Amino acid sequence: MIWEIATLQVREGEEAAFEAAVKAATPHFQKARGCHGLVLERSLEVPTRYFLRVKWETVEDHMVHFRNSPEFQEWRRLAGPFFSAPPSIEHSSLVGAHF
């Protein structure tokens, strides 16, 4: 399993609408090959910054299968209008828990 960690910057004043858009887009992630769930976190220091963490089976499930799917297009249609900058994407793997 890997985690996609997307840092998303949204336009000030659009936070509630963005959160609603992510909620509406969630089923599109859930239908995607290799997706095992997602969480959306909001920065306390920068309230217009969000972190979308998506659990994938493989990087390929995210970068190839999802990114080339109608589900990705629908995610971008719903959430994209709220971005004030292009998302930053990284992938991580768990190396330890409950330190």
C-alpha positions in Angstrom: 0.0 0.0 0.0 1.1 3.5 -0.7 -0.3 6.9 0.2 -0.8 9.8 -2.2 -0.4 13.0 -0.4 -1.8 16.0 -2.3 -1.3 19.5 -1.0 -4.1 21.6 -2.3 -4.4 25.4 -2.0 -7.9 26.8 -2.5 -9.1 30.3 -2.9 -9.9 32.2 0.2 -13.6 32.2 1.0 -14.2 29.0 -1.0 -13.2 26.5 1.7 -16.8 25.3 2.5 -17.6 24.9 -1.2 -14.3 23.0 -1.8 -15.0 20.6 1.1 -18.5 19.9 -0.3 -16.9 19.3 -3.8 -14.4 16.8 -2.3 -17.3 15.0 -0.5 -19.2 14.8 -3.8 -16.1 13.5 -5.6 -15.4 10.8 -3.0 -17.4 8.1 -4.8 -15.2 8.6 -7.9 -12.2 7.7 -5.8 -13.9 4.8 -4.2 -14.7 3.3 -7.6 -11.1 3.6 -8.8 -8.9 0.5 -9.2 -6.7 0.1 -6.2 -8.2 2.8 -4.0 -8.6 1.9 -0.4 -10.0 5.2 1.0 -9.1 8.8 1.5 -9.1 11.6 4.1 -9.1 15.3 3.7 -7.3 17.4 6.3 -7.2 21.2 6.6 -4.2 23.1 7.8 -4.6 25.0 11.1 -1.9 27.5 10.2 -3.1 28.2 6.7 -6.8 27.6 6.5 -6.8 27.6 2.7 -4.4 24.7 2.5 -5.6 21.1 2.5 -4.0 17.7 2.5 -5.8 15.0 0.6 -4.4 11.6 1.5 -5.5 8.7 -0.6 -4.5 5.1 0.1 -3.7 3.2 -3.1 -2.6 -0.4 -3.8 0.2 0.9 -6.0 1.6 4.1 -7.5 0.5 2.8 -10.9 -3.1 2.5 -9.6 -3.0 6.2 -8.9 -0.8 7.6 -11.6 -1.8 5.4 -14.5 -5.2 3.9 -13.9 -6.9 6.7 -11.9 -5.2 9.7 -13.7 -6.4 8.3 -17.1 -9.9 7.6 -16.0 -13.3 9.3 -16.2 -13.3 9.3 -12.4 -10.2 11.6 -12.3 -11.8 13.9 -14.8 -14.9 14.1 -12.6 -12.7 14.8 -9.5 -11.0 17.7 -11.4 -14.3 19.0 -12.6 -15.7 19.1 -9.1 -12.7 20.3 -7.1 -10.5 22.0 -9.7 -12.3 25.3 -9.9 -11.5 26.0 -6.2 -7.7 25.5 -6.6 -5.7 28.8 -6.4 -2.5 26.9 -7.4 -1.6 23.6 -9.0 -1.7 20.7 -6.5 1.5 19.3 -5.3 1.5 15.4 -5.2 3.8 13.0 -3.4 3.7 9.3 -2.7 4.8 7.7 0.6 4.9 4.3 2.1 4.5 3.4 5.8 7.8 2.5 7.5 6.5 2.5 11.1 3.5 3.1 13.2 2.7 4.2 16.8 6.2 5.4 17.6 
